[in-house]
Each structure stands twice: as structure tokens, then as C-alpha cells.
């Protein structure tokens, strides 16, 4: 089941159900890539102002509810959204599943050294995990035709089953929507800052804070200069968006 939130179709799935679908998709020999994206408050606001980003986000084969406000809104609209499913949860779960199934992963994006650190953490936890590659291309690489071609070829040659793309929104969603077929992976996920968390560069809020819906406040307290405008200025626009969505549902 899916629920449409401000034009974005969000899947009513648990994290384990997403992992199960991803691993089942890896069994298909000639299936088109399955893209898995997440939808949070900031993305809904950005999508409301940027039709191109909205189309890229809505193109995901699976779009998860990343954030308790999305979960709560979906439920108020009558959908059975079971839980929040963030990229930072899916990365370790999928890595564990890939290690057990002999599937290859590729870590793409983030700042130099971050993906390598995340790969080392995953290897220590899952010694059998096959890391097909790690690549942190420079900012703006996708706008340089030659560099983009080299990057796509490098990933495709590595032949990963599951590709984690950590470029941040809206870059990663646009990149995945445009180049999914050229990357050669069976499953492609947009995971934002998940590699920074996995590598220990960014500390995530305790589970009880995540469940309460106040992880944004936790993050703001740790990075006020970077996140003040996003959380306290730009994302306030989510409130009228949510109100209109509920009104339309009532009509």
C-alpha cells in the first residue's frame, strides 16, 4: 500500500520488508534496477518548490517514510504506515543481508574518506561482506560529461548488487533517476548522510529521541549553524503542506 503525501507516493513498509524486497530483486537476472529512496519533511518541502525534484523522488521503486512527521501524517490520512524507515537503518540491515547471501555492495558518495571508513566498519561487523568498491567523486562531477562517464563506468565495472548513494537531497535523487540503468547495480538506494553516521563522523540521536519525532532538535543542537535555516525557516513550510494534504483527504 502507498499513501500520497504532497504528490509523493510513500510506501507503507517496515525496514525488514524493504530489505526483503531488495534481496528478492537481486535474484532477478535481467530485472531493471530497483531504486529505494526516502521521504522526509525537508524533501517534501523541497519537492513542493521543485517539480523536477518531485518527479525524481516520486520515481523511486520504493519510497520510505523517513521521519516521524511523515509517519504521523500518513496515518492521519488513513494509511497503515508501520514505522519510520531511514537510510541509516537500511544500510546496516542490507549489508548484513548481503553478507549472508553473498551479494556485493558499493559505497558511493560522501566526503573523501567517509565511505572508506564506513566500509571498514561494515567489514569488521560482517567479515564475509563483499565490498565491490568505494568511490567519493568530487562535488559537481555529474555536470562534467567526461568525469560523469568515467564514474558511471567505474561503478558498472565493479558489478555491485546493491549500490548505496550518499550525495544528499536533491542531488542523489536526480542522479539516481537519471543514471540508474547506467550504474549496473540491481538495487540502488539514496541514503543521504548515512555513511557519515556509520563511519562515526556524525552521532545519531538515541532511539527514544528518534521515536519521539524530535531527532531534528537533537541534530540542531549539535550542528546549529548548519541546520538552523533548514529546520527553523525552510521546513516550517511543511505545516501548511500537511494541512492541505489532510484537507484534500477529508474532501
C-alpha positions as CSV (number, residue, x, y, z in Angstrom):
1,X,0.0,0.0,0.0
2,X,1.1,3.5,-0.7
3,X,-0.1,6.9,0.6
4,X,0.4,10.1,-1.4
5,X,1.9,12.9,0.6
6,X,2.0,16.2,-1.3
7,X,2.3,14.3,-4.6
8,X,5.0,11.9,-3.3
9,X,3.9,8.2,-3.1
10,X,5.2,6.8,0.2
11,X,5.3,3.0,0.8
12,X,3.7,1.5,3.9
13,X,6.6,-0.9,4.7
14,X,8.8,-1.8,7.6
15,X,12.6,-1.7,7.3
16,X,12.7,-5.5,7.2
17,X,10.1,-5.6,4.4
18,X,12.2,-3.2,2.4
19,X,15.3,-5.4,2.9
20,X,13.3,-8.5,1.9
21,X,12.1,-6.8,-1.3
22,X,15.6,-5.6,-2.2
23,X,17.2,-9.1,-1.7
24,X,14.4,-10.7,-3.7
25,X,15.1,-8.2,-6.5
26,X,18.7,-9.2,-6.5
27,X,17.6,-12.7,-7.6
28,X,16.3,-11.4,-10.9
29,X,18.8,-11.9,-13.7
30,X,17.6,-9.2,-16.2
31,X,15.3,-7.1,-14.0
32,X,15.6,-3.3,-14.2
33,X,17.2,-1.7,-11.1
34,X,15.1,-1.3,-8.1
35,X,15.5,2.2,-6.7
36,X,14.9,2.9,-3.0
37,X,14.5,6.5,-1.8
38,X,13.4,8.1,1.4
39,X,10.9,10.9,2.0
40,X,11.4,13.2,5.0
41,X,10.0,16.7,5.9
42,X,12.8,18.5,4.2
43,X,12.3,16.6,1.0
44,X,8.5,17.2,0.9
45,X,9.2,21.0,1.2
46,X,11.8,20.9,-1.5
47,X,9.6,18.8,-3.8
48,X,6.7,21.3,-3.3
49,X,9.0,24.0,-4.8
50,X,10.9,22.0,-7.4
51,X,8.8,19.9,-9.8
52,X,11.9,18.2,-11.2
53,X,13.0,17.0,-7.8
54,X,9.4,15.9,-7.1
55,X,9.4,13.8,-10.2
56,X,12.8,12.3,-9.3
57,X,11.6,11.4,-5.8
58,X,8.3,10.0,-7.0
59,X,10.1,7.8,-9.5
60,X,11.5,5.6,-6.7
61,X,10.5,2.0,-6.9
62,X,10.2,2.1,-3.1
63,X,9.9,5.4,-1.2
64,X,10.1,5.0,2.6
65,X,8.7,7.2,5.3
66,X,11.9,8.8,6.8
67,X,10.7,10.8,9.7
68,X,8.0,10.6,12.3
69,X,6.1,13.6,10.9
70,X,5.7,11.6,7.6
71,X,4.6,8.5,9.6
72,X,2.1,10.5,11.6
73,X,0.7,12.4,8.6
74,X,0.3,9.1,6.6
75,X,-1.6,7.6,9.5
76,X,-3.8,10.6,9.8
77,X,-4.6,10.2,6.1
78,X,-5.8,6.7,6.8
79,X,-2.8,4.7,5.7
80,X,-1.2,2.0,7.8
81,X,2.4,3.4,7.8
82,X,4.0,0.9,10.2
83,X,7.2,2.7,11.2
84,X,9.9,5.2,10.2
85,X,12.4,3.8,7.7
86,X,15.6,5.8,7.3
87,X,18.5,5.2,5.1
88,X,20.8,5.0,8.2
89,X,18.7,1.9,9.2
90,X,18.7,0.3,5.8
91,X,22.5,0.4,5.3
92,X,23.5,-1.9,8.1
93,X,20.4,-4.2,7.6
94,X,21.1,-4.6,3.9
95,X,24.8,-5.1,4.5
96,X,24.0,-7.9,6.9
97,X,21.6,-9.5,4.4
98,X,24.2,-9.1,1.5
99,X,26.9,-10.7,3.7
100,X,24.6,-13.7,4.4
101,X,23.6,-14.0,0.7
102,X,27.0,-13.5,-0.9
103,X,25.9,-10.2,-2.5
104,X,28.2,-7.4,-3.4
105,X,27.8,-3.8,-2.2
106,X,29.3,-0.5,-3.4
107,X,29.5,2.7,-1.3
108,X,29.3,5.8,-3.4
109,X,29.5,9.5,-2.4
110,X,30.1,11.3,0.9
111,X,33.3,13.3,1.6
112,X,36.7,11.7,0.9
113,X,37.5,9.1,3.4
114,X,34.0,8.7,4.8
115,X,32.9,5.9,2.6
116,X,36.2,4.1,3.3
117,X,35.6,4.4,7.0
118,X,32.0,3.2,6.6
119,X,33.2,0.2,4.6
120,X,35.7,-0.7,7.3
121,X,33.0,-0.6,9.9
122,X,30.8,-2.9,7.9
123,X,33.7,-5.3,7.1
124,X,34.5,-5.6,10.8
125,X,31.0,-6.4,11.7
126,X,30.4,-8.8,8.7
127,X,33.7,-10.4,7.7
128,X,32.1,-12.2,4.8
129,X,30.7,-9.0,3.3
130,X,31.9,-8.4,-0.3
131,X,32.6,-4.6,-0.8
132,X,32.8,-4.3,-4.6
133,X,34.0,-0.7,-4.4
134,X,34.2,2.6,-2.7
135,X,34.1,5.9,-4.6
136,X,33.8,9.6,-3.4
137,X,33.6,11.7,-6.6
138,X,34.2,15.4,-6.3
139,X,31.3,17.9,-6.0
140,X,29.8,18.7,-9.4
141,X,31.2,15.6,-11.1
142,X,27.8,14.9,-12.6
143,X,27.9,18.1,-14.6
144,X,31.2,17.2,-16.3
145,X,30.4,14.8,-19.1
146,X,33.8,13.1,-19.2
147,X,34.1,12.7,-15.4
148,X,30.5,11.5,-15.2
149,X,31.1,8.9,-17.9
150,X,34.2,7.6,-16.1
151,X,32.4,7.5,-12.8
152,X,29.4,5.5,-14.2
153,X,31.8,3.1,-15.9
154,X,33.8,2.6,-12.7
155,X,30.7,1.6,-10.8
156,X,29.4,-0.6,-13.6
157,X,32.7,-2.4,-13.9
158,X,32.6,-3.2,-10.2
159,X,29.2,-5.0,-10.8
160,X,27.6,-4.4,-7.4
161,X,24.4,-6.0,-6.4
162,X,23.5,-3.1,-4.0
163,X,24.7,0.4,-4.5
164,X,24.4,3.0,-1.7
165,X,24.4,6.6,-3.0
166,X,25.2,9.2,-0.3
167,X,25.0,12.6,-2.1
168,X,22.3,14.3,-0.2
169,X,18.9,15.6,-1.4
170,X,18.1,16.6,-4.1
171,X,21.4,15.6,-5.8
172,X,21.2,11.9,-5.2
173,X,17.6,11.6,-6.2
174,X,18.2,13.4,-9.5
175,X,21.4,11.3,-10.1
176,X,19.7,8.0,-9.4
177,X,16.6,8.9,-11.5
178,X,18.8,9.9,-14.5
179,X,21.5,7.2,-14.3
180,X,20.1,4.2,-12.6
181,X,20.3,2.0,-15.7
182,X,23.9,3.0,-16.4
183,X,25.2,2.1,-13.0
184,X,24.8,-1.6,-13.4
185,X,23.5,-2.3,-9.9
186,X,20.4,-4.4,-9.2
187,X,19.3,-2.3,-6.2
188,X,20.2,1.4,-5.7
189,X,19.5,3.4,-2.5
190,X,19.7,7.1,-1.8
191,X,21.0,7.3,1.8
192,X,21.9,10.9,2.4
193,X,24.3,11.3,5.3
194,X,24.1,7.7,6.4
195,X,27.8,6.9,5.7
196,X,28.8,9.8,7.9
197,X,26.8,8.2,10.8
198,X,28.2,4.7,10.1
199,X,31.8,6.0,9.9
200,X,31.3,7.8,13.2
201,X,31.7,11.3,11.8
202,X,28.1,12.2,12.9
203,X,26.5,10.9,16.0
204,X,22.9,9.8,15.7
205,X,20.2,10.6,18.2
206,X,19.3,7.9,20.8
207,X,16.5,5.6,19.7
208,X,13.9,7.1,22.1
209,X,14.6,10.6,20.6
210,X,14.1,9.1,17.1
211,X,10.8,7.6,18.1
212,X,9.6,10.8,19.7
213,X,9.9,12.7,16.5
214,X,12.5,15.1,17.9
215,X,15.6,13.9,16.2
216,X,15.6,17.2,14.2
217,X,16.0,19.0,17.5
218,X,18.8,16.7,18.5
219,X,20.6,17.4,15.3
220,X,20.0,21.1,15.5
221,X,21.6,21.2,19.0
222,X,24.7,19.5,17.6
223,X,25.0,21.5,14.3
224,X,23.1,24.8,14.9
225,X,25.0,26.9,12.3
226,X,24.5,24.4,9.5
227,X,20.9,23.3,10.3
228,X,19.2,26.4,11.8
229,X,17.9,27.7,8.5
230,X,16.8,24.3,7.3
231,X,14.8,23.3,10.4
232,X,13.5,26.6,11.7
233,X,13.0,28.6,8.5
234,X,12.6,26.4,5.4
235,X,11.0,23.3,6.9
236,X,8.3,25.3,8.6
237,X,6.5,25.2,5.2
238,X,5.7,21.5,5.9
239,X,2.9,22.6,8.2
240,X,0.7,24.2,5.6
241,X,1.6,21.4,3.2
242,X,0.4,18.8,5.7
243,X,-2.7,20.8,6.5
244,X,-3.7,20.9,2.8
245,X,-3.0,17.2,2.4
246,X,-5.4,16.5,5.3
247,X,-8.0,18.8,3.9
248,X,-7.9,17.2,0.5
249,X,-8.2,13.8,2.2
250,X,-11.2,15.0,4.0
251,X,-12.8,16.3,0.9
